[in-house]
Amino acid sequence: MAIRVNLDVMMAKRKISLNELSQKVGITLSNLSILKTEKAKAIRFSTLNKICEVLECQPGDILEFIPIE
């Protein structure tokens, strides 16, 4: 896929665990793990909004477009 998810990078920068982020965002650990490992097919704007709020970042800090050549 051409979209890379850099959630693990932002989590490391903010020193927050997957469990803690899951609780603060209000989504299941398994759904957050799917997103983190780039296996998700989509993400709701409301979820992305909450993740950015908790991690104090912009959507572009988490999602990156990588052109496929």
DAWO-V692453 format. One record per residue. N is the residue number from 0. RES is the residue in three letters. PSI is psi in degrees with one decimal (999 if undefined). BURIAL is b if it has 16 or more other C-alpha atoms within 10 Angstrom, else e. Layout:
# DAWO-V692453
n->{N,N}
res->{RES,RES}
psi->{PSI,PSI}
burial->{BURIAL,BURIAL}
This chain:
# DAWO-V692453
n->{0,1,2,3,4,5,6,7,8,9,10,11,12,13,14,15,16,17,18,19,20,21,22,23,24,25,26,27,28,29,30,31,32,33,34,35,36,37,38,39,40,41,42,43,44,45,46,47,48,49,50,51,52,53,54,55,56,57,58,59,60,61,62,63,64,65,66,67,68}
res->{MET,ALA,ILE,ARG,VAL,ASN,LEU,ASP,VAL,MET,MET,ALA,LYS,ARG,LYS,ILE,SER,LEU,ASN,GLU,LEU,SER,GLN,LYS,VAL,GLY,ILE,THR,LEU,SER,ASN,LEU,SER,ILE,LEU,LYS,THR,GLU,LYS,ALA,LYS,ALA,ILE,ARG,PHE,SER,THR,LEU,ASN,LYS,ILE,CYS,GLU,VAL,LEU,GLU,CYS,GLN,PRO,GLY,ASP,ILE,LEU,GLU,PHE,ILE,PRO,ILE,GLU}
psi->{151.4,-5.8,122.5,137.3,116.5,35.1,-40.5,-34.3,-46.8,-36.9,-41.0,-41.4,-35.9,-2.7,54.1,137.8,164.8,-41.1,-46.6,-43.6,-41.0,-45.5,-43.2,-33.7,-30.1,28.5,160.2,154.2,-39.8,-39.7,-38.5,-38.2,-39.7,-41.7,-45.3,-36.3,11.6,29.4,-5.6,143.5,-20.7,165.3,136.6,145.3,-34.6,-37.8,-45.5,-40.9,-46.0,-40.9,-45.5,-36.8,-46.8,-42.0,-3.4,58.7,178.9,155.5,-34.8,-17.1,-21.7,-41.7,135.2,133.0,124.1,108.9,136.1,125.5,999}
burial->{e,e,e,e,b,b,b,b,e,b,b,e,e,e,e,e,e,b,e,e,b,b,e,e,b,e,e,e,e,e,e,b,b,e,b,b,e,b,e,e,e,e,e,e,e,e,e,b,e,b,b,b,e,e,b,e,e,e,e,e,e,b,e,e,e,e,e,e,e}
